[in-house]
């Protein structure tokens, strides 16, 4: 592990694509939280039946801007795929990661289109919407993982050996973080559609047997988050003791990000889930996921050249 003195153009580009995609994801959460998902009606890829609507509302501009930024992200990922094939030889892991990123990006666009075309936006409170949003979040995490691995391997890293036991120590933390975040997507939907006027009212809603299913499901999110934290924190701390300085720093960063995410969840609950806090909470979840992916990618006892990716 460690840092190499230079990074080639493909590696720089890959990190830029990862960062831009992360911003697009957070902006997509704003579209949902602000109720702007129906801003273009039941039209996709057109907006209200036109490329540029004549009398756009604020919701229309918000939804349209997300579509444009998502299209740009798709173009950047396609560029990454082309660059990987031009700059790396056949069989290089960067090629595989870039191909996976393209596939997940296409699925991401497909799920976004389905949400619009099936009217699973705005005030829709169906279980189907909750399931699709959870799948959307899961695919988003897979996309971020593919982009993070692409950037890491383009920077000099390589996939760890399957026989490396420390890799398996990270996998439960990855799985738990993904499950917690999927539950968080459902919780955020419930907070948006059924806002509480006070913390006491919100707790009453959560415990009421007659409450909407989306409200009753909110209880699972903090439970899953705490259970995952009880594993992630000691596991990452134990792992940090076996890695070099860079790897240990990344392990500690993953722990700090997860603890910050838990703290943001508490603040989000206390403030009755304002939009800005929902975005902070999601951003921390995404960063925690990326840190864990990079940590798993960098755990390998085999000798290697210097790398520029964390761990």
N, C-alpha and C positions, 0 to 999 in steps of 0.2 A: 504494500500500500504506500501512500505518499503522493506527492505532487510532482509532476514532470514540469520542466521549465517552459515548455511550449505546448500550444494546442493548435491543431490544424483547423482549417476552415469548416470541415464537416462537423467537428466536435463543437465549435462555437455556435454553428448554425443549429445543431441539435439542442443545445441548452436554451437558445433563444426560442425555438419552437415550443419547448416544454414550458417556458415562462409565459409565452403568449397564450398557449392553450389553457394554462391555469387561470389567467385573467378572463378568458372567454367563459370558462366554467363558472366562475364566481358571478359574472354578469348574467349568465343564464339563471342562476339562483335568484338574482334580483328580479328577473322577468316573472318568475313564479311567485315570489313573495309580494311583489307589487300588484299582482293580478293582471299583468299585461300580456299574458300568454295568448289571450284571445284578441289581441290588438289587430291582427290581420284577418280575423274571421276564420272560417273553415277553408282557408286557401293556403296551399303550399305547392311549389315554392313561391308563387305569386302572393302578394299582400292585398287582400280585399279585391282580388281579381285583376290586379294591375302590378306592373313592376314598381312603379312609384305612385301610391295612392294620392288622389287629388286633394282630399280633405282629411289629412291624417290627424288623429288625436295623439295625446301624449302616450297612451298605451300602444298606439300603432308605431310611433317612433321608437319606443323602447323595444318592442318585438322585432321591428325591422332592423334595428341596429344589431340586435343579437344574431339575426340571420346573416347579416353581412359579415360580422366578425367571425361567425362559425364557418362561413364560406371561405374566408381568408385563412382560417386555421386549417381547413381541409387542403387548400392550395399549398400551404407551408409544409404540411405533412407529406403531400405528394412530392414536393420538392426534396424533402428529406429522403424519401424512398429512392428517387432518381440519384441524388447525391451519394447515397450509400452504395448503390450499384456501380457508380462511376469511380468512387474513391476507395472501395474495399474489394478484395478478391472474393470469388465464389466461395461460399461456405462460411464466410466471416459472420460472427454473431450480430454485428451491426445490421447486416442485410436482413436477417430474420426479425430483429426487433423493429426495423423500419416497416417491413411488410405487415407485421402484427399491428403496428400503429395505424397503417392505412385501413386495415380491416376493421379495427375498433372505431376509427373515425367515421367510416361509412355506416356502421351500425348505429353510432351516436346520432348521425343525421337521420337515419331511418326511424329511430325511436322518437326524435324530435318531430318529425313529420307525422308520425302516428298520433302523437299527443294532440296535434292541431286538427288533423283530418277526422279523428274520432271524437273531437270536442272534449278531450280530457284536460281542459284548461279552465281558467277563470274560476267560477264557483262550483265546478263539478266536484262532488264529494263521494264519488263511487269508490268501491274497493278496487275496481279495475284500474283506476287512476293511481291509487297508492302502489299497486303491484308494479305498474309500468314505471313509476318514478323510482322505485327501489331497483328495478332492473337497469334503469337509466343511470343511476348512481354507480351500480356495480360495473357497468360497461365503462363509465367515466374513469373509474379507478384502474381498470385494465388498460385503458388508453394511456393514462398517466404513467403506469408501470412500464408499458412498452416504450414510451418516449424517454423516460428516465434511464432505462436500460440501454437504449440506443445512444443517448448522450454519454453515459458512463463508459460503454464499450468503445465508442468512437474516441474517447479520451485516453484510451490505453488499457482499460480493464478487460476482463474476460470472465465468462461464466464460471462460477465455482464448481468444484467437483461434487457430484451427487453423494459421494462418500464422506464429504465434509460434514461432520455431525453438527457443527455450530450453525450451519444453514438451517437445519431442521428446528433449531431453537427459535429462529425468527419466524418461521412459517405460522405457528399458532397466533402470534401477535398480528401478523398480516391478516389472517382469517378473521380474528376477533375485531380488528379495526374495520374491515370491510362490512361485517355484520352490523356493528355499531353504527356505521355511517348510513347503511341502508335503512336501519330503524330510524336514524335521525332524519332522513328524507321524508319518511312517513310522518314523523313528529312535526317537522316543519310545515308540512301540508295541513295537518290538523290545527296547528297554531294560526296559520293564515286563514283557514276557512271558519274556524270557531274560536275567535279571539276572546280571552277572558278580560274582564274589567279589573280584576284584582288577583293576587296570588291565591288567596283563599278560595275565590270562585273557581280558579283553574284547578286547584286540588280537588274541590268538590266535584267538578266535571269529570276528572280522571277516575274518581272512585265511584261515580254513579253507575249503577247497573243499566240504567236506561239511556245513558249517553251514547252518542254516535260512536261507531266502531273506531273511527280515526282518533277520537278523543281517548278512548280506553286503551288504545295501542300506545299512547304516549308514555305510559308507565314503564314500558319495556326498555325504552332508550337509556335512561339513567342506570337501570339495573345492569344492562349489558355493558355499558360503558365502565362501570365500576368493576365488573367481573373481568373485563379485558385488561383494565389497568392493573389489577392484582397480579396478572401474569406478566404483562409487558414490562412494568417497571423493574421487578427483580430479574427477569430474564435478560433485559438489555443491560442492566447493571452488571450482571454476571458475565455477559459477553464482552463488555467493555474491558474487563480485567484481563481478557485473553488476547486483545487486539493491540496493534501499535497505536501511536498517538492519534493518527488521523481517524482510524476506525473507532477508537474509544471515544473520540470527540463526537463522531456521528451517532454512536449509540447513546451518548448522553443527550445529544440534541433531540433524538427521537423521544427520549423520556421527558425532556422539558416541554417539547411540543405537545405531547399527549397530556401532560399535567396542565398545560395552558389551555388545551382544548376542554378538559374537564372544568377548569375554572370559568372558561367562557360559557360553558353550558349552564353553570350555576347563575352567572350574571344574566344570561339570556332568559332563564326562568324567572329570576327576580324582577327583571325589567319587562316581563310579559312579551318576550320575543319581538323586539323592534327589528325592522328590516336590516339596519346596519349591523346589529349584533348577530343576526342570522348569517350574514355574509362573513363576518369575522370567524364565527364558529365553523362554517364550511371551509374557509380558507385554511384554518389550523388543521382541520381533518385531512385536507388534501396534502398539506405539507408534512404531516405526520406519516401519511401513507408513502409519500415519496422518500422520506428519510428511511423508513423501514425497508422499502424496496432496494434502495442503494446500499443499505447495511447488509441485506441478504446477498446482494450481488458482490460485495467486497469481502465476504467471509470465505477465505480459502487459505489453507496452510501451504499450498504449493508455492515455490519461488516464482516471482513475477517481476516484470519490469515496472518502473515507476509509473504511477497513474495520476491523472488529474481529477478523476471523479472522487468524491468523498468515499472513504473506506476502500 
